[in-house]
Amino acid sequence: MLTAEQLAAIAGAILSLVLSYVPGLSDWYGGLDATKKRLAMAALLFVSAAGVLGLSCADVLDLVECTTFGAVELVKIFIAALMANQAIYLISPKRAGGAS
């Protein structure tokens, strides 16, 4: 069974790969300045982490408690997604003519 942190890390890694390689998205993301890239990625990763909490509260997943404690766990989930995302972004080769 995956933990919430593992699921968020996988989502963060997939998001990084999607924004690096999917035509159209990689061009859009590659065209952003560094600050906008960081803000866009942080926002998308937060949505990913919040999705884990939302799916848990909707009883679709049983990963995080739907309580105040679960909301605090969201911070750990978000950090796991950020770490995986940045690690994958740094080590993945960039598309020629696309995002750099």
N, C-alpha and C positions, 0 to 999 in steps of 0.2 A: 504494500500500500504506500502510495506517495504521501509525503508530508506536504503541508502547505508551502513551506520554503522550497522544497524540491520542485513542486509544480510551478511556482513563481519563477524559479531559476530557469526552468525549461522554457517558459513563456518569454522570459527576458532574452534567452539565447535565440529563440525562433524570431522574435521581433528584430533583433540585430541582423540576422541573416536576411530576413524579408526586406528590410530597409537598405541592405547592401546589394542585393541581387535581383529583386523583382523589378523588371523594367517599368518605368513610370515612377514608381515609388522611390527607387534608388536615385533616379535623376532629380526628383523633387527634393529628397533628403540631402543629396549631395550638393544641391544649390543653396542650401541654407548656410548662414554664417555659423561659426562655432557656438555662439551663445544660443541661437535659435535651435540648433541641433540638440544641445543639452536640455533645453526647456521642453522641446517636443518629445524627446526620449523619456524624460522624467514624467511628463504627463501621461504618456502611453503606458509606462510601467506602473504608475499609480492606478490607472484604470484596470490594468491586469491584476494587481494585488487586491483592489477593491472588488473586482469580479469574484475572486476566490471567497472573500467574505460574503458577498451577496449570494453566491451559489450555496454557501454553507447555511446562510439564514433561510434560504428557500428550500432547504433539505434536498438539494440536488447533489451536493457533495457533503461529506462529513469530515472536513479538514480543520475548521476553525469554529470555536464556540460563537454563537450569535449573542454575545454579551459585551460589556465594556472591556473585559479581559480579551475577548476576541478582536475587538477594535485595536487594542494595544498590540496584539500579535500581528496586526496588519503592518505595523512598522517593521517588524522583523522580516515579513514577507516581502515588503517593498525593498528592503536592503538586499535581500537575497536576489531579487530580480535585477536590481541595479548592478550588483557584482557580476552576475552571469552575463548580463548584457554587455558590460564594458569589456570583460575578458574576451568574449567572442568577437566583439567589434575590433579589438586590437590585434587578434591573431588571424582573423579571416582575410584572405586576399580580396582586394577590391576589384570590381568589374572594370574592364578597360572602357574608358569614356564615360563611366558612371560615377557613383559616389566615391569619394576619396577619403 
